[in-house]
Amino acid sequence: MKPILVNDLLEYRFLSDLSFSPDGEKAVFVVKKANLENNSYGSNLYLYRDGNIRQLTALNKEGSYTWRNPNELLLFTVREEGDKKRVESGEQFTPVYRLYLDGGEAVKEFEVPVAVHELKEWKDGIYVLLGSVDANDTDYYKASKGDREKSDKRKKENKDYEVCDEVPFWFNGAGYINKQRTSLFVYDSKSGEMEIIPTSLDVSGFELLQDEVVFYGEEKEFASDFRSVMCAYDLKSHEVRTIRDDKLYSVSASALLGGRLVLLMSDNKKYGLNQDPSFYWFDPKTGEETLLYEMETAVGNSTGSDCRLGRARTIKSGDKAIYFLETRRDAAVLCALNSDGNKVTILGGEGAVDDFDVFEDTGTVLSVRLTAEKLQEVYISDLVERAPKQVSHVNDNALKDKYVALPEKMMFTSNNEVIDGWALKPIDFDSEKTYPAVLDIHGGPKTVYGEVFYHEMQVWASKGYFVFFCNPIGSDGRGDEFSDIRGKYGTCEYQNLMDFTDAIMERYPQIDPTKICVTGGSYGGFMTNWIVGHTERYCCAATQRSISNWISFAGVSDIGQWFTWDQQAATIDGDIEKLWWHSPLKYAKNVKTPTLFIHSDEDYRCPLEQGVQFFTAIRSRGVEAKMVVFHGENHELSRSGKPKHRMRRLEEITDWFEKHTKENVR
């Protein structure tokens, strides 16, 4: 078998945005692939029909679409050279093209002077749009061409500085967002008339209920408070009414079940900002909520992997049920919830359902799945048999004749909890030889590792390393109580990781105890920093997009000013000693482990200074250390960064491991 190499990433296809046609006879999904020449990702649409898959577009730029009818798509794509220049000049607009599935070129249908995030048709070519606006220039959409050009010119002239009066004023992957809002618009594609739905909310979601738009969002005057206000807009009278503004809940998603509104929401009282939300009936007339189903685990897919790219569905409306993804222990499964509050699992087992759609009339389910031995593919099943059958083969050649290390699961007890862990064996494993190893720690902390393909881990296994990983206390998939480590960072989960290393060493005596590396990103970067300040058992470390100082981190992250207080149960003006106790920087004087730092200069989730502080602290004490900063990248470097940057990052980490374990590496 051939080894998996760093640059094999260039051959992977990433599947997303899977959606049935209105008649259920066909479906479309997006396929992305790295393009080394322009250091980006090409994106095309693929069509599923009659059990067959064929490529629908070939321009490498089709990433957003919606169904217009069973035979036509609307594409949101900048395709023409003139439109590219308009984008470069700073003009805000979204061109919309019509594409016939039976052939022919896409034809420009209309354009709207906002950046569109979501589009739903009310009736007869009248759409409700969710789009970006500048709170200082809310009339941009209806201004004349000349006035819009003047506005674009002013913004371009002021691009070298930012004026900020909100927090957070930046967001990872989006840059500076001061006064940026998402608003709702009604657009008539026949007349070209467009109007904004008047509201001060930063809208996060909406549903169409007959002639009314029910929407929710934050009242963002100075700062995000993660609390939702519910409003409604009458599409006939053009009047807005407030349904509820008590801000008792944080609404994370919505859906329609048999035409009735269901909200996924939480009061965040018992377990803080990360509390798992539950499903509630919501009456838009009275504003009353009634519990439909109390979730015991998290809605959504939080299984980690570096082999995904693009938008995926989490929840879908239905007449018979709501369909949604759920992270259960170490897997992402597809569930259905009916109006009686009965929940059933439609697709379960190992691995992860990354995306899906359901056509109720025929009971057909399409899903994008990621497993331990395979990259993403599309599978078909039904609501009765529920046995998925693979229908796409876009990634068949990517792993052909390659060594794919399969995870070997082990469960161990630590801190009175049974913890799930796995190990990948190195290529050409020989029980009579010894091998180096890598402990990989996931981010979050409320995410999980599972039995899915992970490129970086496979590269290390192909280099001759054992790779081991687990879901310590604080991980997702086992309910709020298990995931709740507020005020406990660096304690129970640190012990889990040490006990896991011991358990792995006992199970695999072939691992050389002097050649174990440790790495992790985000929360995993925090834990890597914490580990090297508390033990010398690892021969080297690679800390990525990390947190090192909770005091200086307070109020800096794009998560918002409440995150540090919520996670550490302390504030800078209340219990600064507790913040310092949980900061890896406090223990930098103890570090002896050679440490590599990976960070991005546009990381607004865990800003660059967090890595710089720790790097400076240990390097000035004579500890071997190196820092690699990626320009123009953000917190998502390892998952959606530019292809060359992703490969360089993995090469830097792998070379660091090789340097400190080379005498035992193949």
Sequence and secondary structure as in RCSB ss.txt:
>XXXX:A:sequence
MKPILVNDLLEYRFLSDLSFSPDGEKAVFVVKKANLENNSYGSNLYLYRDGNIRQLTALNKEGSYTWRNPNELLL
FTVREEGDKKRVESGEQFTPVYRLYLDGGEAVKEFEVPVAVHELKEWKDGIYVLLGSVDANDTDYYKASKGDREK
SDKRKKENKDYEVCDEVPFWFNGAGYINKQRTSLFVYDSKSGEMEIIPTSLDVSGFELLQDEVVFYGEEKEFASD
FRSVMCAYDLKSHEVRTIRDDKLYSVSASALLGGRLVLLMSDNKKYGLNQDPSFYWFDPKTGEETLLYEMETAVG
NSTGSDCRLGRARTIKSGDKAIYFLETRRDAAVLCALNSDGNKVTILGGEGAVDDFDVFEDTGTVLSVRLTAEKL
QEVYISDLVERAPKQVSHVNDNALKDKYVALPEKMMFTSNNEVIDGWALKPIDFDSEKTYPAVLDIHGGPKTVYG
EVFYHEMQVWASKGYFVFFCNPIGSDGRGDEFSDIRGKYGTCEYQNLMDFTDAIMERYPQIDPTKICVTGGSYGG
FMTNWIVGHTERYCCAATQRSISNWISFAGVSDIGQWFTWDQQAATIDGDIEKLWWHSPLKYAKNVKTPTLFIHS
DEDYRCPLEQGVQFFTAIRSRGVEAKMVVFHGENHELSRSGKPKHRMRRLEEITDWFEKHTKENVR
>XXXX:A:secstr
 B   GGGGGG EEEEEEEE TTSSEEEEEEEEEETTTTEEEEEEEEEETTEEEE   SS    EEEEETTEEEE
E   SHHHHHHHHTT   EEEEEEETTSS  EEEEEESSEEEEEEEEETTEEEEEEEEETT TTGGGS HHHHHH
HHHHHHHTTT     SBS EETTTEE TTEEEEEEEEETTT  EEE   SSEEEEEEEETTEEEEEEE  SSB  
S  EEEEEETTT  EEEEE S   EEEEEEEETTEEEEEEE  TTTGGG   EEEEE TTT  EEEEE  SSEES
  B  SS  S    EE BSS EEEEEEETTEEEEEEE TTS EEEEE SSSEEEEEEEETTTTEEEEEEE SS  
 EEEEEETTT   EE   TTTTTTTTB     EEEEEEETTEEEEEEEE  TT  TTS EEEEEEE SSSS B  
SS  HHHHHHHHTT EEEEEE TT SSS HHHH  TT TTSHHHHHHHHHHHHHHHH TTEEEEEEEEEEETHHH
HHHHHHHTT   SSEEEEES    HHHHTTTSTT TTHHHHHHS  TTT HHHHHHT GGGGGGG  S EEEEEE
TT SSS HHHHHHHHHHHHTTT  EEEEEETT  TTHHHHS HHHHHHHHHHHHHHHHHHHGGG  
